[in-house]
Amino acid sequence: MQSNQIPVFLNHVEQQLHGVPDEVRRLFHGRGRCWQGLDQLTCDWLQGQLIVNLFKSVDDEFLAQLKLGLLALSTSEVWRERQGRTILLQHRYADGAPSEVLLGELDARPIVEELGLKYQLDIGRNQNFGLFLDMRLGREWTRDNAKHANVLNLFAYTCGFSLAAIAGGADQVVNVDMAKSSLNKGRENHKLNDHNLNQIRFMGHDIFKSWGKIKKSGPYDLIIIDPPSFQKGSFALTKDYAKILRRLPDLLTAQGTVLACVNSPAVDCNFLIDGMAEAAPELTFIERLGNPPEFADIDEQASLKCLVFKK
């Protein structure tokens, strides 16, 4: 990380603030390695709150210049126009991801919008605040392809795909995640959007021990798979993803669709394409969804991969 590149970061953030829609959005994505000397720095706009993340320890000079620059940004015309009120700096590299408020007062549980849907976030106490912004186009695709569908959402987290599916007219969504606390947040997100909870199921189970229960609510027109790259004791990408792919033919309708996602720089698209061909040859690769432009990566194969397959 290079302190002489901080003006580049600040200029880009200010430019993005001028054009960003009135919804949650990433403003700066250094982790795509397109910004020399800023590769461990990100910045998100939460509709009035600016969340800056450091993913690597930096020297005192870098930290001091970054803080001064952010405070200067808060005096700009665009900050006033966009009704900016809070700046938070989070040290994601440190244990517990400690954060410090540089300006204003943190609203730790703000309600934000994306694509017309409301989400309640949880800032500062966890590494992730409850919505993965790089998956915006995946949620948009789900909304556009869920009409009258029976949807299975595996590794549901806070149910972003579920919200998109119901907004797109899905008949039913079954959310599965072993973290019941995340599913509870997903339920609250659905309530925020006045969704009919009778159409939505929340299964707080280990997926690999619950195939019987999952199958009972099928067959599914659309299955979404968005696992973590690694979750201690429950999921390892290269070992466990194939176990899910093998189950797909029995869970899908005759012309069912799968959106299979992976967000690890350690594997490329062929991990999913070849894995599907071997584990579930009945499914054909259709397309890879694009990623939001603000998440540009020097290596597209290292970035988020969302692949569509059809039976």
C-alpha positions, 0 to 999 in steps of 0.5 A: 500500500502506497501513501502517495496513491491516496489522492487517487483513491479520494478522487475516485471516490468523489467522482463516484459519489457524483454519479452513484444512484440513491442505493447501496454501492461499492465506490472503490474496489482496490482488491481487483488489483486495478489500482496500483498501491491500493490493492487492499482498500475498498470503500462502500456507500451505504446511502449516507454512510461511507465504509472504508475497509483496510484488508492489510496493516498499513504504516502510520503515514498511510493511515494518517493521510487516509484519515485526513483525506477522508475528513477533507472529503466530508467538507466537499460539495458532493458530500453535502449534496449526497447527504453524507453523515458518517465515515467509518474505517474498518480494519478487516485484517485484525482480529474481530475487524475493529472499526473506528468512526472518523466522522459523525455517528454510526448507524449500525443497523441501517436500512438500505436499498438495492434494485428497489428492495430494502435490506437491513445491514449490521455494521461494525460487529462482523466482517461482512455487513449482510449484503455482498455488493458484488452479487448485485447482477446475480440478484437482478438475474434471479429477479428476472428469471423467477416468475412462477418458479419454485426456488431453492436457495442454498447457503442463503445467508441473509436471503438476498437471492430470496428477496430478489426471487419473490420480487420477481414473482416466484411462487415459493423460495426455500432458503437453506443455511446452517446459520439460523441467525442469518436466516432470521435476518433474511426473514426480517428483510422479507418483512421489510419488503412486505413479502408474503412469508407463507411463500418462503421457507427458512431451513436452518440445517446443514445442507449435506445432512438435509437432502431428504428435507430439501427434496420434499419441497421440490422439484425446483425450477431454479436452484441457486448455489452461493457457498463460502469458499471455506467454512471451518467444519462445514464447507471446503470449496474444492472438496464439497462443491461436487457433492452439491452438483451431484444432487442437482438432477434429482432436485430439478424440474425437467427444464430446471435452471441452476445459478452456480456461484463461486467467489475464490481467486483459487479457481476459474470458471472451468472449476464449475463447468468441468465439475458440472459436466462430471457430476451432473452431465444432464445440465448444460452450461449456458452463460456466465453473468457479468459482474458490476463494473465497479468490481473490475478485476485485473483477472476476470477469472479471479473475480466472482463467477456466476454461471447459469446451467440448464437441464 
